[in-house]
Amino acid sequence: MAMTALSRELKRGSTELLILALLEERDRHGYELAQLIEERSRGTISFHAASLYPSLYRMEERDLIAGRWVEKAGQRRRRYYSLTKTGRKALASQRSVWDGFFEALNRVARIRHA
């Protein structure tokens, strides 16, 4: 099923929020982030793990997240990301913006969110 322009824009606009929210729970690597987004959205939102990395790098440059390489025996090296203090503030701000947006949608179009 082809993604509409609106759904692409919504996905693009929510990527940072999704990453920050998952990192609030604990440190994660990029592939795990992609898996969890797809799993928790019940397949509605999905990313190829490789497509998340540009967002992760930009977020790291802005000090929203911090990355560190971890090597485990028998596994390949992975970069784990954690939420920074700046990232926590950004997450709270983005949640507030999205909450207000959903409230406005509901007032106008009677669209309810969870």
C-alpha positions in Angstrom: 0.0 0.0 0.0 1.5 3.3 -1.1 1.9 5.9 1.6 0.1 9.2 1.1 1.9 12.5 1.2 0.1 13.3 4.5 1.1 10.1 6.2 4.7 10.6 5.0 4.8 14.1 6.5 3.2 12.8 9.8 5.9 10.1 10.0 8.7 12.6 9.3 7.3 15.0 11.8 7.0 12.4 14.6 10.3 10.6 14.2 12.1 12.6 16.8 9.3 12.3 19.3 9.1 8.5 18.8 12.9 8.1 19.3 13.0 10.3 22.4 10.0 8.5 24.0 11.6 5.1 23.5 14.9 6.3 24.9 13.2 7.7 27.9 12.6 4.1 29.0 16.2 2.9 28.5 19.2 3.0 26.2 18.6 1.4 22.8 20.4 0.8 19.5 18.9 1.9 16.1 17.7 -1.5 15.0 15.8 -1.9 18.3 14.2 1.5 18.0 12.9 0.6 14.5 11.6 -2.7 15.7 9.8 -1.1 18.7 8.2 1.7 16.7 6.7 -0.9 14.3 5.7 -3.3 17.1 4.1 -0.6 19.3 2.3 1.1 16.4 1.0 -2.3 15.3 2.7 -1.9 12.0 1.2 1.6 11.2 4.5 3.3 11.5 7.7 1.6 10.3 11.2 2.6 9.5 14.0 0.7 7.9 16.7 0.8 10.7 19.1 2.4 8.2 16.7 5.3 7.6 16.6 6.2 11.4 20.4 6.8 11.5 20.4 10.2 9.9 17.8 11.3 12.5 19.9 9.7 15.3 23.0 11.5 14.1 21.2 14.9 13.9 19.7 14.4 17.4 23.2 13.5 18.7 24.6 16.7 17.2 21.9 18.7 18.9 22.7 17.0 22.3 19.2 15.5 22.5 20.8 12.0 22.7 24.2 10.6 23.4 25.6 7.6 21.6 28.2 5.1 22.8 29.6 2.0 21.1 29.1 -1.3 22.9 30.9 -4.6 22.0 29.6 -7.9 23.3 31.2 -11.3 22.8 29.8 -13.1 19.8 27.9 -10.0 18.6 28.8 -7.2 16.3 29.5 -3.7 17.7 26.4 -1.6 18.3 25.8 2.1 19.0 23.5 2.5 22.0 21.7 5.8 22.4 20.6 7.5 25.6 18.5 10.5 26.4 20.3 13.6 27.6 19.0 16.3 29.9 18.3 18.5 26.8 16.5 15.5 25.2 14.2 15.2 28.2 13.2 18.8 27.9 12.7 18.4 24.2 10.5 15.4 24.8 8.3 17.2 27.3 8.0 20.1 24.9 7.1 17.9 21.9 4.6 15.9 23.9 2.9 19.2 24.8 2.8 20.3 21.2 1.4 17.0 20.0 -1.2 16.9 22.8 -2.4 20.4 21.8 -2.4 19.4 18.2 -4.6 16.3 18.9 -6.9 18.3 21.0 -7.4 20.9 18.2 -8.0 18.1 15.7 -10.6 16.6 17.9 -12.4 20.0 18.3 -12.5 20.6 14.6 -12.8 17.1 13.1 -13.8 15.0 16.1 -10.7 12.9 15.9 -9.8 11.4 19.2 -6.4 10.1 20.3 -5.5 7.6 23.0 
